[in-house]
Amino acid sequence: MKTFHDFDAWGDAVSGAALRLACDAVETGVWTLGLLDLGGVVLQMASEGGGNLCYGANTHAGPILFVPLTRVAEQVVNGESLDGDSLFAIPSGADFRICVRRRSHAWCSIALPIEGLHPSIGSSASRRITCPPGTVARLTQIVRTIARSLLMQPGVQAAIQPAVQPGVTAAHRAAGRSLVDAAVRCLSAPPQSGATPIGRARLDRAGIVRRAMAAIDTAPTSPTTTALAGIVGVTDRTLLRTFHETYGLPPKQYLMLRELHRIRRILRTGATDNATVADVLALHGIWEFGRFAARYRRQFGELPSDTLRHARA
């Protein structure tokens, strides 16, 4: 396992997905990550020192199963809470939303080597899956056993980049087979028949969040909520409802968190030439320097000028 004391550095090391991450609060300030190649099955173990608002897409060749290890009921996937008998399946190429507000937590992901492991995974959209009772508990028990044996022993170093460690042994391949068998049991429940919707059509949250993230990524400065709603093609109220259901906060607060992380990443690189913090903020359309610095210190425990000074030291 590798230990990080910076959320953004930890996020850059997470494997198997293209991610947009925002930490909305720090509880312990320590993040860990470990990866194991188990003969084509890649197990990723992680703990986070605070909350995380995540939007991402699966870049692995096969499907990924996301399984919470702690604070299960507080982990919300695509706007739905998980529980002890559910997991989150993400087909290759599919996008997804995962939210844990303000608390430290742990999770694992299991990247499978093939598509179509089971019909319940589907082929395009990520989704929460309800599993037969006890099967998810069995899966997490196997995950923890594998981690203790192959990842957390003294002298065992999990590689972060690339996402596999050198030398896959017979023990690794056997562990991979055990994980696949346990995953198949989790997915063995018959698909639930959807009830006929009554009343107003359900929001296309996936499409709204997808368009919003694309707009945020390409905007030269952080857009206002009203401007973002216009770009996405929905009303302010619909955008507010979507972000509350997905991340538990309004879009204005989400945009502020993304802006804080974007400025921090720039400052951590030392910025450019002899640019000052004020130069960086002005370039990104931020003019209330004192108010931004106060928010920055509450979020990261230091002033923007401290981050830049440490980067240039």
N, C-alpha and C positions, 0 to 999 in steps of 0.2 A: 504494500500500500504506500502511496505517496501522499504526503501531507502538504497542504497549502494554507497560507494565512491571508490570501487575497482571493476574493470571489471570482474576479475576472480571469485570473490566471488559472484557477480551477476550471472555469467554464471552457477556456480554450483547450484544455486537455481532455475533455469529455469526448468519447469516441462514438462513431456510428451515426451521427446526426449533424445537420446544419442547424445551429441554434441561435435564437435571440433571447438573451437572459436578462433578468433584472432582479436584483436582491432587494426586497422591500424592507428588511430589517435584519440585523445581525444579533444572534443570541449568544453563540460561543466563539465565533471568529475563527473556527478551524474547519477546513474542508478536506476530505480524503478521497482518493480514487485509486482503484486497482483493476487490472485487466488480465484475463486469462484466456488463451486460445486452447480450447478443449477438443482439438481435432476437428476444427471447422465450426464449432459452437463457441461463440465468444461471450464470456461472462464478465460483466462490468459491475463492480461494487462501489458504492459511493455513499458518503455521508456529507451533509451540508450543515454549516454553522449558522444558518438563518433561513428565512423564507426565500422562495424563488418563484418568479412568474416566467414561465418558459413557453416559447413558441418555437417549434422546430419541424424538421422533415427527416425521415429515415433515409440515410444514404448508404445503408448496408445492402448487400445484394439480396438478402432474404428478409423475412419478417423479424421484428423485435417484440419481445414480451417485456413490459415494464411491470415490476412487482415492488410495492412498498415493503420496507422492512420495519419501519417504525412509524408512529402517527398515521396509521393506515386511513382512518376516517377523515383526516385533515387533508389528504391528497386528492385533489379534484382534477379529473381528466376530461377534457372536452366538455367542461361544465357539469360533470357528474361526479359525485363522491364515490370513492372506492370503499370496500369493506373487506373483511377477512376471507370472503369467498368470491372475490372478483380480482381480475387483473386487466391490464390495458394492452391490447394487441395493435401493432403498428405495421402494416404491410410495407414492403419496399417502395420508397418514393412518396408515401403518404405523409401529410402534415399532421401535427398534433399540438394540443395545448395541455400543459400540466401546471398546476398551481398549488403551492403550500404557503400559507400566509404567516410570516413573521416568526416561525419556529424552526429550530434545528430538526433534522430528520434524516432518515437513511432509506436507500432504495437499491435495487439491482436491475440490470437489464440483461436479457438473454437474447443474443442475436443468433438466429437459426440459419443454417446454411442453404435452405431451400424455401421456395415459395409454396403455397398450397399445403402447408403442414396439416391443416384441418379446415373444413369449409367455414367454421365459425370465425376464422381470421378474416376472410374476405380477400379481395384483391385490390381494393383502392382506398377505402376510408379507414382511418384508425377508429377503434371503438372499445368501450368497456365491455368485458365479457363476464357473465355470471357463471361460475364453475360449480361442479358437484361439491357438496360439503366435504371439507377436510382436505381436498386436493391441493389447494393453494398453500395450506399450512405444511403439507408434505413437501411441496416444491421449495418453500422457503427453508425448511429444515435441511434439505439436500444442498441448497445454495450455501447455507452457513457451514455445513460440514466440508464442502469442497473448499470454501474460503479458508477455513482453519487449516486444512491439510496442505493446500497448494499455494495459497496467497499470503497467509499471515504468519507462516513459520519463520523463525529467525534465520536470516541469510537468504530468504527467498525474495527476490526483487521483481516486482511486476513492472514491465515496461509501459510507459505512457505513450510514447511515440517511437515506433509504430505501435499499433494497438495489440500486438501479440508478443509474447516472450519467446526467446529462442529455445528450440528443443521441445517438441511435443512428445511426451512419453506415453507409455501404455496406460499409466495412471490417469493422464490427462484425457485420453480418448475414452476410457471407461467412465470418467466423470461426465464427459459430454454425452455419452449414451444415457446415463442416469438422468441427466437434466432433460433430454428430449423425451424420454419415457414419462417423466413426471409432468412435463408440459402437455403431452398428449392426453394424459388423464384429466388435467385441468380443463381441456378443451372438449371433453367427450360428452358434455351435456347437449341434448338436442337444441337446435336454435329456437329461440322464443318467437312465437308468432306475434307480430306487431298488432296492437289494438287499433281499431279505426279511430283516427283523430276526431275529436269533437271540438267545435268552436273555431277560434282563430288559428290560422296555420302557424306552426312553430317557426321561429326565426331560423334562418340559415346562418347559424353562428359561425360555422367553419368558413363559409364564403366571406362573411363580413370581416372576421379577424384576418383572413388571408389577404384581402384587399387592403385592410388597414396597415398590416405589417409591411406590405410592398410599398405603400405610400410613405410610411415612416422611414423605411430604408433609403428611399430615393430622394427624400426632401433635403435640401441643403441646410435648412434650419428646422427646429422642431415646430410642427404645425400646431395651430390652435385646434381645440376640439371641434369647433364649427367648420373650420377648413377641412379637417380630416373627414368629418361626416360628409361634406360635399364631395370630396374626392372619392370616397367609398360608394356614394350614391344612396345614403340613408339619411334619416332625420337625426338631429342631435339626440332625441329621446331613444331612438333605436340603438344608436351607438352606445349610449349610456347603459341601456339595458343589457346589451351584448357583453360589454366589458365587466359589468357587475356579475353576470352569470358565469363568465369565463374565469376572471381573475379576482373577483371580490372587491374591486375598486373601480372608481370612475376613470374614463379615458384620460382626463386631465392629470390625474395622479400617475397613471401609467406612463404618459408622455414625459412627465417630470423625472421619473425614475430612469427611463431610457436615456434622457438627456444627461443626467448625472453620470451614468455609466459611460456614455460616449465621451464626455469631457475628461473623465478619469483615464480612459484608455489613451487619449491624446497626450495628456500630461505625463502619464507613465512612460511614454516613449521619449520624453524630453522635449516635446513639441518640435518646432522647426526653427533653425537659426537661433536668434536671440529673442524669440517671441516671449512676451510676458503672459501671465495668466489673463490679464485684461485683453491682450491681443487675441488670445484663443477664444475667450468668451464673446468678444465683439464679432469675431469671424463667424460665430455660430448664432448670431442674433440675440445674444444675452447681454442686456445692458444694466440690469440691476445687480451690480457686482456684489454688493454687501449681502443682499438677500440670498443670492445664489451661494455665496461662500458659507453662509450659515446653514443652508440646507445640505450642502456638501459635507460640512463637518459633522452634522447629525447623522448622515448616512455612512460616512467612511471613517469618522473619528479623527480627521485631520483636515486642515485647510487646503484648498487647491494649491496655494503657494508651497506648502510642505511637500505635496506629491511631486510637484515640478522640481523642487530643490533636491529631493532624494533621487529622482531620475537622473539629474545632471551631476550628482556627486561622483 
